[in-house]
Amino acid sequence: MTNAVAAYVRRCDDRVSAVLPHAARRVEALGNRLRQAGLGPDDLVDVAALDRLPVLSKDDLVDLQAAAPPFGGLLAPGATVRRIFQSPGPLYEPEPDVSDPWRWLPALTAAGFGPGDVVLNACGYHLSPLGAMFEQALLTLGATVVPAGVGNMDLQARACRDVSVTAFVGLPSYLKALLEKAEELDLTPAAWPLERAFVIAEPLPGSLRAWLEERIAVVRQGYGTAETGNLGYECDEREGLHLPDDALVQVCDLTSGEALWDGSEGEVVATLFQDHYPLVRLGTGDLSAFLLEPCRCDIQTPRIAGWLGRVGDAVKVRGMFLHPRQARSTLGALPGLESYRLVVDRIDHRDVLRCEVVAAAGADEAGLATAVKERIRSGLRFNAEVVVVAELDPGEPPVVDLRRWDE
């Protein structure tokens, strides 16, 4: 364990013992998890004690919420909730009534965002927490926010010019598309003082970073989830992601759940030190590893390598998760649909979703394609091209990911 990691763990030891025993006594679902693992609240004395608690997967969290809606028994009695969001799964996320509930302020500060910035927030606002979580952090920082969301690129490009947008938050693929739209409309970056971008929710391959950095001076990326908020961010060195100092981020063995501090690859597992909604040992489903070399910057937290792949069957498309089991529940009983598969690809740095379907004998193929497209839009919250094919391999999974991130 490196010095930076050891210091980080010691700080988290104090937070574990200060917050989690009290939370376990108040929150039914956490108390139940401890009892099932043969533990009690007083056993939560340090980070090492958490290794005795099995990792909670997102599928487990979906099941908890389905059994005890809406928050699975994890919301503390009397907790004040400002907003409630819904992510694919479905998963419901409560937002507490505090100034920066998703804890992105340190990440934006490290990227150079400040009170004088006018920021185009191109994160989704519809049900998803992404847009709101960054808006709250930006307002806390003192920046001015343009709540753009996703879509209407013509209007967004013009707004960037008209209000002199200086910074951007959103998906890197969306930023590329927006800049291309601006060039098409002769509203090139020279027409407004766009100085920096903070990109999240999808990988940032080297070729896309290079394209963006030809047009924007500062491009930094962050990592997090809808349930946890900030779990990592780049400094000026751009070598890995610094962990936030207000949460415990572990990389854990896929079989035993044991924390791996030695640079081995494993699942990113997060624990939030909050007693209103204590997420303890939540598995993100993402793979990463600790970087053992010290960073040359002044940020004191250790770093992980960034996104190295997925553990489970779910894939992230345009910044949102596509869950195979949710796809089955959405499309499985559709009349006239014999079989289907959802295919994710990437064209010119943008995710493309296609649904290949086999129609049952006698079914109206055109009507089926329309019905499938609408089901995917309403049930999964994606727009997809629907293609009727003669047959599909019965052994294929319902979601197939063809993307490559090494280019």
C-alpha positions as CSV (number, residue, x, y, z in Angstrom):
1,M,0.0,0.0,0.0
2,T,1.5,3.3,-1.1
3,N,1.8,6.3,1.3
4,A,-1.1,8.2,-0.5
5,V,-3.3,5.1,-0.3
6,A,-2.4,4.5,3.4
7,A,-3.2,8.1,4.3
8,Y,-6.5,7.9,2.4
9,V,-7.5,4.7,4.2
10,R,-6.6,6.2,7.6
11,R,-8.9,9.2,6.9
12,C,-11.6,6.8,5.8
13,D,-11.1,4.7,9.0
14,D,-12.2,7.7,11.1
15,R,-15.2,8.3,8.9
16,V,-16.3,4.7,9.0
17,S,-16.4,4.6,12.7
18,A,-17.9,8.0,13.1
19,V,-20.8,7.6,10.6
20,L,-21.7,4.0,9.7
21,P,-22.5,2.4,13.1
22,H,-25.0,5.2,13.8
23,A,-26.4,4.8,10.3
24,A,-26.7,1.0,10.7
25,R,-28.8,1.5,13.8
26,R,-31.2,3.9,12.1
27,V,-31.5,2.4,8.6
28,E,-33.3,-0.9,8.3
29,A,-31.8,-2.2,5.1
30,L,-28.2,-1.6,6.2
31,G,-28.8,-3.3,9.6
32,N,-30.3,-6.3,7.8
33,R,-27.2,-6.6,5.5
34,L,-24.9,-6.5,8.6
35,R,-26.9,-9.2,10.3
36,Q,-26.9,-11.4,7.2
37,A,-23.1,-11.1,7.2
38,G,-22.9,-12.0,10.9
39,L,-22.0,-8.4,11.9
40,G,-23.4,-5.7,14.1
41,P,-23.1,-1.9,14.0
42,D,-20.2,-1.9,16.5
43,D,-18.2,-4.0,14.1
44,L,-17.9,-1.1,11.7
45,V,-14.7,0.3,13.2
46,D,-12.5,0.9,10.1
47,V,-12.2,0.3,6.4
48,A,-10.8,-3.2,6.8
49,A,-14.0,-4.2,8.6
50,L,-16.0,-3.5,5.5
51,D,-14.3,-6.4,3.7
52,R,-16.5,-8.7,5.8
53,L,-19.7,-7.2,4.2
54,P,-20.6,-8.5,0.7
55,V,-20.6,-6.1,-2.2
56,L,-24.1,-4.8,-3.0
57,S,-24.6,-4.9,-6.7
58,K,-26.9,-2.5,-8.6
59,D,-29.2,-5.5,-9.4
60,D,-29.3,-6.1,-5.6
61,L,-30.3,-2.4,-5.1
62,V,-33.0,-2.7,-7.8
63,D,-34.4,-5.8,-5.9
64,L,-34.3,-4.0,-2.6
65,Q,-36.2,-1.0,-4.0
66,A,-38.8,-3.3,-5.7
67,A,-39.4,-5.1,-2.4
68,A,-39.6,-1.9,-0.3
69,P,-40.3,1.1,-2.6
70,P,-39.1,3.6,-3.3
71,F,-35.6,3.4,-1.7
72,G,-35.3,-0.2,-0.5
73,G,-35.3,0.7,3.2
74,L,-32.1,2.6,2.9
75,L,-33.5,6.1,3.5
76,A,-33.1,7.1,7.2
77,P,-36.3,8.0,9.1
78,G,-37.0,11.7,9.0
79,A,-34.5,12.4,6.2
80,T,-35.2,15.4,4.1
81,V,-35.3,14.7,0.4
82,R,-35.2,17.7,-2.0
83,R,-35.6,15.8,-5.3
84,I,-36.1,12.2,-6.4
85,F,-34.6,10.9,-9.6
86,Q,-35.0,7.7,-11.7
87,S,-32.2,6.0,-13.5
88,P,-32.5,2.9,-15.8
89,G,-33.1,-0.3,-13.8
90,P,-35.3,1.4,-12.6
91,L,-33.3,2.9,-9.7
92,Y,-34.5,5.8,-7.6
93,E,-32.0,8.2,-6.1
94,P,-32.9,10.7,-3.3
95,E,-31.2,14.0,-3.3
96,P,-30.6,15.5,0.2
97,D,-31.2,19.2,0.9
98,V,-27.6,20.3,0.9
99,S,-25.5,22.7,-1.3
100,D,-23.5,20.1,-3.3
101,P,-25.3,16.8,-2.7
102,W,-23.4,14.8,-5.3
103,R,-20.0,16.2,-4.3
104,W,-18.7,17.4,-7.7
105,L,-17.3,20.7,-6.4
106,P,-13.7,19.5,-5.9
107,A,-13.6,17.9,-9.4
108,L,-14.8,21.1,-11.1
109,T,-12.4,23.2,-9.1
110,A,-9.5,20.9,-10.1
111,A,-10.5,21.4,-13.8
112,G,-10.3,25.2,-13.3
113,F,-14.0,26.1,-13.1
114,G,-14.7,29.2,-11.1
115,P,-17.2,31.8,-10.1
116,G,-16.8,33.8,-13.3
117,D,-17.6,30.9,-15.6
118,V,-20.8,30.7,-17.7
119,V,-21.3,26.9,-18.1
120,L,-23.3,25.1,-20.7
121,N,-24.6,22.1,-18.7
122,A,-25.4,19.5,-21.4
123,C,-26.2,16.7,-19.0
124,G,-29.6,15.1,-19.2
125,Y,-32.3,16.7,-16.9
126,H,-35.2,14.3,-17.7
127,L,-35.6,11.9,-14.6
128,S,-31.8,11.3,-14.5
129,P,-29.9,13.1,-11.8
130,L,-26.9,14.0,-14.0
131,G,-28.0,17.4,-15.1
132,A,-29.2,18.4,-11.6
133,M,-26.1,17.1,-9.8
134,F,-23.8,19.2,-11.9
135,E,-26.0,22.2,-11.7
136,Q,-26.0,22.1,-7.9
137,A,-22.2,21.9,-7.9
138,L,-21.8,24.7,-10.4
139,L,-24.2,27.0,-8.4
140,T,-22.3,26.2,-5.2
141,L,-19.1,27.2,-7.0
142,G,-20.7,30.5,-8.0
143,A,-20.8,29.8,-11.7
144,T,-23.6,30.8,-14.0
145,V,-25.4,27.8,-15.5
146,V,-27.1,27.4,-18.9
147,P,-29.3,24.4,-18.3
148,A,-29.1,23.0,-21.8
149,G,-29.7,19.3,-21.4
150,V,-29.5,17.1,-24.5
151,G,-30.8,18.1,-27.9
152,N,-31.6,21.4,-29.8
153,M,-27.9,21.8,-30.8
154,D,-28.7,24.7,-33.1
155,L,-30.1,26.7,-30.2
156,Q,-27.4,25.6,-27.9
157,A,-24.6,26.7,-30.3
158,R,-26.3,30.1,-30.7
159,A,-26.8,30.4,-26.9
160,C,-23.0,29.7,-26.4
161,R,-22.2,32.6,-28.7
162,D,-24.9,35.0,-27.4
163,V,-24.2,34.5,-23.7
164,S,-20.5,34.0,-24.0
165,V,-20.3,30.5,-22.6
166,T,-16.8,29.8,-21.1
167,A,-17.1,26.2,-20.0
168,F,-19.0,22.9,-20.8
169,V,-20.1,19.9,-18.8
170,G,-21.5,16.8,-20.5
171,L,-20.6,13.8,-22.5
172,P,-17.4,14.1,-24.6
173,S,-19.3,12.7,-27.7
174,Y,-22.0,15.3,-27.3
175,L,-19.4,18.1,-27.0
176,K,-17.8,16.9,-30.3
177,A,-21.2,17.0,-32.0
178,L,-22.0,20.4,-30.6
179,L,-18.7,21.8,-31.8
180,E,-19.3,20.3,-35.3
181,K,-22.8,21.9,-35.3
182,A,-21.3,25.2,-34.4
183,E,-18.8,25.0,-37.2
184,E,-21.7,24.0,-39.6
185,L,-23.6,27.2,-38.5
186,D,-20.4,29.3,-38.8
187,L,-20.5,29.7,-35.0
188,T,-17.0,28.3,-34.5
189,P,-15.4,28.3,-31.0
190,A,-13.7,31.6,-31.9
191,A,-17.2,33.1,-31.7
192,W,-17.4,32.5,-28.0
193,P,-14.7,32.1,-25.2
194,L,-15.0,28.4,-24.6
195,E,-12.0,27.7,-22.4
196,R,-12.6,24.4,-20.6
197,A,-14.7,21.3,-20.6
198,F,-15.5,18.7,-17.9
199,V,-16.7,15.5,-19.6
200,I,-18.3,12.5,-17.9
201,A,-20.6,9.4,-18.3
202,E,-18.6,7.7,-21.1
203,P,-15.0,6.8,-21.9
204,L,-12.7,9.4,-23.4
205,P,-10.4,7.6,-25.9
206,G,-7.2,9.3,-26.9
207,S,-8.4,10.2,-30.4
208,L,-11.4,12.0,-29.2
209,R,-9.5,13.8,-26.5
210,A,-7.0,15.0,-29.1
211,W,-9.8,16.2,-31.3
212,L,-11.4,18.2,-28.5
213,E,-8.0,19.6,-27.3
214,E,-7.4,21.0,-30.7
215,R,-10.4,23.3,-30.1
216,I,-10.5,23.7,-26.3
217,A,-7.6,24.5,-24.0
218,V,-8.6,22.4,-21.0
219,V,-10.4,19.1,-21.2
220,R,-10.7,17.1,-18.0
221,Q,-12.8,14.0,-17.3
222,G,-14.6,12.7,-14.2
223,Y,-16.1,9.4,-13.1
224,G,-19.1,8.7,-11.0
225,T,-22.5,7.0,-10.9
226,A,-26.1,8.2,-10.5
227,E,-26.3,6.7,-7.1
228,T,-23.0,8.0,-5.7
229,G,-22.1,11.1,-7.6
230,N,-18.3,11.9,-7.7
231,L,-16.0,9.0,-7.5
232,G,-12.9,10.3,-9.3
233,Y,-11.6,13.2,-11.5
234,E,-8.5,14.2,-13.4
235,C,-5.9,16.8,-12.3
236,D,-3.7,18.8,-14.6
237,E,-1.4,15.8,-15.0
238,R,-4.2,13.8,-16.7
239,E,-2.8,10.5,-15.5
240,G,-5.6,8.5,-13.8
241,L,-8.5,9.8,-11.6
242,H,-8.0,11.2,-8.1
243,L,-10.4,9.8,-5.6
244,P,-12.7,12.2,-3.7
245,D,-11.7,12.8,-0.1
246,D,-15.3,12.5,1.1
247,A,-16.1,9.0,0.1
248,L,-14.4,5.6,0.2
249,V,-13.6,4.2,-3.2
250,Q,-12.2,0.6,-3.3
251,V,-11.1,-1.7,-6.0
252,C,-12.3,-5.2,-5.0
253,D,-11.7,-8.8,-6.0
254,L,-14.5,-10.0,-8.2
255,T,-14.9,-13.3,-6.3
256,S,-14.1,-12.5,-2.6
257,G,-15.0,-8.8,-2.5
258,E,-11.7,-8.2,-0.7
259,A,-10.2,-4.7,-1.3
260,L,-7.2,-4.7,-3.6
261,W,-4.8,-1.9,-2.8
262,D,-1.8,-3.3,-4.8
263,G,-2.7,-2.2,-8.3
264,S,-4.6,-5.4,-9.2
265,E,-7.7,-5.0,-11.4
266,G,-11.1,-5.4,-9.8
267,E,-14.5,-3.8,-9.4
268,V,-14.9,-0.2,-8.2
269,V,-16.9,-0.3,-5.0
270,A,-18.1,2.8,-3.2
271,T,-19.1,3.7,0.3
272,L,-20.6,7.1,1.1
273,F,-20.3,8.6,4.6
274,Q,-23.8,9.8,4.9
275,D,-26.4,8.8,7.5
276,H,-29.5,9.9,5.5
277,Y,-29.0,7.3,2.7
278,P,-26.0,5.1,3.6
279,L,-24.7,3.4,0.5
280,V,-22.1,0.9,1.8
281,R,-20.0,-1.3,-0.4
282,L,-22.0,-0.5,-3.6
283,G,-20.5,-2.2,-6.6
284,T,-20.5,0.0,-9.6
285,G,-20.0,-2.8,-12.1
286,D,-17.0,-0.9,-13.5
287,L,-13.4,-2.3,-13.5
288,S,-10.4,-0.3,-12.5
289,A,-7.1,-0.5,-10.6
290,F,-5.1,1.7,-8.2
291,L,-2.1,3.6,-9.7
292,L,0.8,3.1,-7.4
293,E,3.1,5.8,-8.6
294,P,2.6,9.2,-6.8
295,C,1.0,12.0,-8.8
296,R,3.1,15.1,-9.4
297,C,0.2,17.4,-8.5
298,D,-0.8,18.7,-5.1
299,I,-4.0,16.7,-4.7
300,Q,-3.5,14.4,-1.7
301,T,-5.9,11.5,-2.6
302,P,-4.7,8.4,-4.5
303,R,-5.7,7.6,-8.1
304,I,-7.3,4.8,-10.0
305,A,-6.6,4.1,-13.6
306,G,-10.0,5.1,-14.9
307,W,-12.6,2.9,-16.6
308,L,-11.1,-0.5,-17.7
309,G,-14.3,-2.3,-18.6
310,R,-17.5,-3.8,-17.1
311,V,-18.2,-6.6,-14.7
312,G,-21.8,-7.5,-15.4
313,D,-24.1,-7.6,-18.4
314,A,-25.2,-4.0,-18.3
315,V,-23.6,-1.6,-20.8
316,K,-23.5,2.2,-20.7
317,V,-24.9,3.9,-23.9
318,R,-24.8,7.7,-24.3
319,G,-24.1,8.0,-20.6
320,M,-27.0,5.8,-19.4
321,F,-27.0,2.1,-18.5
322,L,-28.8,-0.4,-20.7
323,H,-29.7,-3.4,-18.5
324,P,-30.4,-6.7,-20.3
325,R,-33.1,-7.7,-17.7
326,Q,-34.9,-4.4,-18.2
327,A,-34.8,-5.0,-21.9
328,R,-36.3,-8.4,-21.4
329,S,-39.1,-6.9,-19.3
330,T,-39.7,-4.1,-21.8
331,L,-39.7,-6.2,-25.0
332,G,-40.3,-9.8,-23.8
333,A,-44.1,-9.9,-24.0
334,L,-44.6,-7.7,-27.1
335,P,-47.1,-9.3,-29.5
336,G,-45.6,-10.4,-32.8
337,L,-42.1,-10.3,-31.5
338,E,-40.4,-13.7,-31.8
339,S,-36.8,-12.7,-30.7
340,Y,-34.6,-9.6,-30.6
341,R,-31.1,-8.3,-29.8
342,L,-29.9,-4.8,-29.0
343,V,-26.6,-4.0,-30.7
344,V,-24.4,-1.1,-29.4
345,D,-21.8,0.3,-31.8
346,R,-19.8,3.6,-32.1
347,I,-19.6,5.7,-35.2
348,D,-17.5,8.9,-35.3
349,H,-17.2,8.9,-31.5
350,R,-21.0,8.6,-31.0
351,D,-22.9,5.7,-29.6
352,V,-25.4,4.1,-32.0
353,L,-28.1,1.7,-30.8
354,R,-29.8,-0.8,-33.1
355,C,-32.5,-3.4,-32.3
356,E,-32.6,-6.4,-34.6
357,V,-36.0,-8.2,-34.4
358,V,-37.5,-11.4,-35.8
359,A,-41.2,-11.2,-36.4
360,A,-43.5,-14.0,-35.5
361,A,-45.3,-15.8,-38.4
362,G,-48.1,-13.6,-39.8
363,A,-47.0,-10.5,-37.8
364,D,-47.1,-7.1,-39.5
365,E,-43.4,-6.3,-39.7
366,A,-43.7,-2.5,-40.2
367,G,-46.1,-2.3,-37.3
368,L,-43.8,-4.5,-35.1
369,A,-40.8,-2.2,-35.9
370,T,-42.8,0.8,-34.9
371,A,-44.0,-0.8,-31.7
372,V,-40.5,-2.0,-30.7
373,K,-39.1,1.5,-31.4
374,E,-41.7,3.0,-29.1
375,R,-41.2,0.4,-26.4
376,I,-37.4,1.1,-26.4
377,R,-38.0,4.9,-26.2
378,S,-40.6,4.7,-23.4
379,G,-39.4,1.7,-21.4
380,L,-35.6,2.0,-21.8
381,R,-35.3,5.8,-22.6
382,F,-33.2,5.3,-25.8
383,N,-33.8,6.1,-29.4
384,A,-32.9,3.1,-31.5
385,E,-33.0,2.0,-35.2
386,V,-35.1,-1.1,-35.5
387,V,-34.3,-3.6,-38.2
388,V,-36.4,-6.7,-39.0
389,V,-34.2,-9.7,-39.8
390,A,-34.9,-13.3,-40.9
391,E,-33.3,-15.0,-37.8
392,L,-31.1,-14.5,-34.8
393,D,-28.8,-16.9,-33.1
394,P,-30.8,-18.2,-30.1
395,G,-27.6,-18.4,-28.0
396,E,-26.8,-14.7,-28.3
397,P,-27.2,-12.4,-25.3
398,P,-30.0,-9.7,-25.5
399,V,-27.4,-6.9,-25.6
400,V,-24.3,-7.0,-27.8
401,D,-21.6,-4.4,-27.4
402,L,-19.4,-3.9,-30.6
403,R,-17.6,-0.8,-29.4
404,R,-13.8,-0.5,-29.0
405,W,-12.3,2.1,-26.7
406,D,-8.6,1.8,-27.6
407,E,-8.7,4.2,-30.6
